[in-house]
Amino acid sequence: MVRLTREPIDLAALSATAAHDGALALFVGVVRDENAGRSVLRLEYEAYEEMALEELARVEAETRAGWPVTDVRLVHRLGPLAIGEASVAVAVSSPHRAEAFAACRFAIDTLKARVPIWKKEFYADGAVWLEGPHGCTPVREG
């Protein structure tokens, strides 16, 4: 299951996927209040939605092909988000924890590297669109 949403991510629904499995690895990225020494007020995410959904589906398929998992779920928020809100979640269930952890890490790392979703950070003195593997390189003020 892959999804882009403008609504809060339902973490309980993502966790329910592992009802009969031995392990559930759940990664949740949240909006932090500081980045590179600057206080962050809020974030905004934009995406090339059609391409992002296609790439999310590829990440899901690659995760399933790489590990013996029973379910993979990838959800990313779009639009404005407040400090502390979940911006991305990956849930992977598997009979064993080692595979669940490895598959979950692969899925989030690959999502961040390949899915066309962009983040804008807002500060008291302006805003910056970020890019790069961890969203650390300013690309333009706006």
Salt bridges, closest charged atoms under 4 A:
GLU44 OE1 - ARG42 NH1 3.83
GLU49 OE2 - ARG6 NH2 3.34
GLU55 OE1 - ARG58 NH1 3.21
GLU55 OE2 - ARG114 NE 2.70
GLU60 OE2 - ARG64 NH2 3.37
GLU62 OE2 - ARG114 NH2 3.01
ASP71 OD1 - ARG64 NH2 3.12
ASP71 OD2 - ARG73 NE 2.74
GLU85 OE2 - ARG77 NH1 3.23
ASP109 OD2 - ARG105 NE 3.33
ASP125 OD1 - ARG38 NH2 2.61
